[in-house]
């Protein structure tokens, strides 16, 4: 749908001639979908003006930060927020940072390290927008982004500017729940559709103490960065266990003693992918590691605030592993490999390779809830893969499920993968059936707090939130200009 000259000129007056385009040749640089136009606002005022024009002309829009992923309807106005790329404030005393949409986590984390601070990073990678919600490698000690968002500046679908929490009443950013309007359930959108209508223009993020160096001594090239030396009072290890039950008991003890800086339930397939640079090397290392482990396992990082603190944490870790018959994977004890994993899993560049093995495609089912229950669910989902493996429809990946603790194990995430050849229609159909059946099983058997799936299926189990959500979105978006879509990072 081409915009009329009048409408195009109205948007051009807001952002300037250089920051709007409806050239069809430009669209493939963004997505395969044809947009009505692309605009690049520079600040909140321009975003508000653009959204109000969309309401005036009943033109649907979608705002995007880094554009790393997302689903887009055609003929919408694509609001590219890349010009809004400023770290507005790093408040060291209040331990929060205020950022605009195009600040990525790697950029913010690098600035925080210099100040002895760090933050939660999404598992999708440090190239994602710092302000958006998610879960990842550092959840054990920092929780997830939905718990780390403080005050937020939001342009509603109608074009109003709302500042939540303290920012709405005092102009400060230290709290998202007051004094002032909270709106947390709307702004975090942790349940389907998983995206909040409107545009976030600024967000405050909670910060944490960082006991490490101001800059990692990195060497090598992507995807195999390593450290010239492991920082003092840091350690990375991978432990395997004879059973899921013993692995889970060790996880619980680590959380109760609050000693792990990072705890990720990697499988050895993911470890192999993270420390290799080619598919051939990946397969070789995977087969070697598969023969070394005794069963399921997890990856752990210790970070001491002093030599004495590190020694204490290591002693507690050793006892927990010993009591649960854990075994350290010798490959990870190698200083070069340890450096690779420390670098990739704290800076979070591991996601480049960790969920993929050589060739093909994969589907996964992520679940969030009580960690022991999500693990038990994943074991059943893994058994349901066995007939597909026997028929040659999917790859035998050594039982590729993984997950991690959140807030020292008070919550957890588990995700199970299913790798297949997308060119094989029978394989694709079988995987889709497996995915649907195991998602429904998790929901019906109440293995976790259901957050995935269609709203009409999930809503009745969560106080009919979907009905209230629709009433809220109807009230804040009367012209239906902010369509619901997949989460955009």
Secondary structure as the mmCIF struct_conf table of DSSP 4:
data_model
#
loop_
_struct_conf.conf_type_id
_struct_conf.id
_struct_conf.beg_label_comp_id
_struct_conf.beg_label_asym_id
_struct_conf.beg_label_seq_id
_struct_conf.end_label_comp_id
_struct_conf.end_label_asym_id
_struct_conf.end_label_seq_id
HELX_LH_PP_P HELX_LH_PP_P1 UNK A 2 UNK A 4
HELX_RH_AL_P HELX_RH_AL_P1 UNK A 5 UNK A 15
HELX_RH_3T_P HELX_RH_3T_P1 UNK A 17 UNK A 19
STRN STRN1 UNK A 20 UNK A 21
HELX_RH_AL_P HELX_RH_AL_P2 UNK A 24 UNK A 27
TURN_TY1_P TURN_TY1_P1 UNK A 28 UNK A 30
BEND BEND1 UNK A 32 UNK A 33
HELX_LH_PP_P HELX_LH_PP_P2 UNK A 34 UNK A 35
BEND BEND2 UNK A 36 UNK A 36
STRN STRN2 UNK A 37 UNK A 39
BEND BEND3 UNK A 43 UNK A 43
HELX_RH_AL_P HELX_RH_AL_P3 UNK A 44 UNK A 56
TURN_TY1_P TURN_TY1_P2 UNK A 57 UNK A 58
STRN STRN3 UNK A 61 UNK A 64
BEND BEND4 UNK A 65 UNK A 66
BEND BEND5 UNK A 68 UNK A 69
TURN_TY1_P TURN_TY1_P3 UNK A 74 UNK A 75
STRN STRN4 UNK A 77 UNK A 80
TURN_TY1_P TURN_TY1_P4 UNK A 82 UNK A 83
STRN STRN5 UNK A 87 UNK A 91
TURN_TY1_P TURN_TY1_P5 UNK A 92 UNK A 95
STRN STRN6 UNK A 96 UNK A 99
TURN_TY1_P TURN_TY1_P6 UNK A 101 UNK A 102
STRN STRN7 UNK A 104 UNK A 104
HELX_RH_AL_P HELX_RH_AL_P4 UNK A 105 UNK A 113
TURN_TY1_P TURN_TY1_P7 UNK A 114 UNK A 116
STRN STRN8 UNK A 117 UNK A 118
TURN_TY1_P TURN_TY1_P8 UNK A 123 UNK A 124
TURN_TY1_P TURN_TY1_P9 UNK A 126 UNK A 127
BEND BEND6 UNK A 128 UNK A 128
STRN STRN9 UNK A 129 UNK A 129
TURN_TY1_P TURN_TY1_P10 UNK A 130 UNK A 131
BEND BEND7 UNK A 132 UNK A 132
TURN_TY1_P TURN_TY1_P11 UNK A 137 UNK A 138
HELX_RH_AL_P HELX_RH_AL_P5 UNK A 139 UNK A 142
HELX_RH_AL_P HELX_RH_AL_P6 UNK A 145 UNK A 148
STRN STRN10 UNK A 149 UNK A 155
TURN_TY1_P TURN_TY1_P12 UNK A 157 UNK A 158
BEND BEND8 UNK A 159 UNK A 159
STRN STRN11 UNK A 161 UNK A 163
HELX_RH_3T_P HELX_RH_3T_P2 UNK A 165 UNK A 168
TURN_TY1_P TURN_TY1_P13 UNK A 169 UNK A 170
BEND BEND9 UNK A 171 UNK A 171
BEND BEND10 UNK A 174 UNK A 174
BEND BEND11 UNK A 176 UNK A 180
HELX_RH_AL_P HELX_RH_AL_P7 UNK A 184 UNK A 188
BEND BEND12 UNK A 191 UNK A 191
TURN_TY1_P TURN_TY1_P14 UNK A 192 UNK A 193
BEND BEND13 UNK A 195 UNK A 195
BEND BEND14 UNK A 197 UNK A 198
STRN STRN12 UNK A 199 UNK A 206
STRN STRN13 UNK A 208 UNK A 209
BEND BEND15 UNK A 212 UNK A 212
BEND BEND16 UNK A 214 UNK A 215
STRN STRN14 UNK A 218 UNK A 219
BEND BEND17 UNK A 220 UNK A 220
TURN_TY1_P TURN_TY1_P15 UNK A 222 UNK A 223
STRN STRN15 UNK A 226 UNK A 227
BEND BEND18 UNK A 228 UNK A 229
HELX_LH_PP_P HELX_LH_PP_P3 UNK A 230 UNK A 231
TURN_TY1_P TURN_TY1_P16 UNK A 232 UNK A 233
STRN STRN16 UNK A 234 UNK A 240
BEND BEND19 UNK A 242 UNK A 243
HELX_RH_AL_P HELX_RH_AL_P8 UNK A 244 UNK A 257
TURN_TY1_P TURN_TY1_P17 UNK A 258 UNK A 258
BEND BEND20 UNK A 261 UNK A 261
STRN STRN17 UNK A 262 UNK A 264
HELX_RH_AL_P HELX_RH_AL_P9 UNK A 268 UNK A 274
TURN_TY1_P TURN_TY1_P18 UNK A 275 UNK A 275
BEND BEND21 UNK A 277 UNK A 278
HELX_RH_AL_P HELX_RH_AL_P10 UNK A 279 UNK A 292
BEND BEND22 UNK A 295 UNK A 295
STRN STRN18 UNK A 297 UNK A 303
BEND BEND23 UNK A 305 UNK A 306
HELX_RH_AL_P HELX_RH_AL_P11 UNK A 307 UNK A 323
TURN_TY1_P TURN_TY1_P19 UNK A 324 UNK A 325
STRN STRN19 UNK A 327 UNK A 328
HELX_RH_AL_P HELX_RH_AL_P12 UNK A 330 UNK A 333
BEND BEND24 UNK A 334 UNK A 334
HELX_RH_AL_P HELX_RH_AL_P13 UNK A 335 UNK A 346
TURN_TY1_P TURN_TY1_P20 UNK A 347 UNK A 348
HELX_RH_3T_P HELX_RH_3T_P3 UNK A 350 UNK A 352
TURN_TY1_P TURN_TY1_P21 UNK A 353 UNK A 355
BEND BEND25 UNK A 358 UNK A 360
STRN STRN20 UNK A 361 UNK A 369
HELX_RH_AL_P HELX_RH_AL_P14 UNK A 371 UNK A 390
TURN_TY1_P TURN_TY1_P22 UNK A 391 UNK A 392
BEND BEND26 UNK A 393 UNK A 393
STRN STRN21 UNK A 394 UNK A 394
BEND BEND27 UNK A 398 UNK A 399
STRN STRN22 UNK A 401 UNK A 406
TURN_TY1_P TURN_TY1_P23 UNK A 407 UNK A 410
STRN STRN23 UNK A 411 UNK A 420
TURN_TY1_P TURN_TY1_P24 UNK A 422 UNK A 423
HELX_RH_AL_P HELX_RH_AL_P15 UNK A 425 UNK A 444
TURN_TY1_P TURN_TY1_P25 UNK A 445 UNK A 446
BEND BEND28 UNK A 448 UNK A 448
BEND BEND29 UNK A 453 UNK A 453
HELX_RH_AL_P HELX_RH_AL_P16 UNK A 455 UNK A 458
HELX_RH_3T_P HELX_RH_3T_P4 UNK A 459 UNK A 461
TURN_TY1_P TURN_TY1_P26 UNK A 462 UNK A 464
HELX_RH_AL_P HELX_RH_AL_P17 UNK A 465 UNK A 476
TURN_TY1_P TURN_TY1_P27 UNK A 478 UNK A 479
BEND BEND30 UNK A 482 UNK A 482
BEND BEND31 UNK A 486 UNK A 486
#
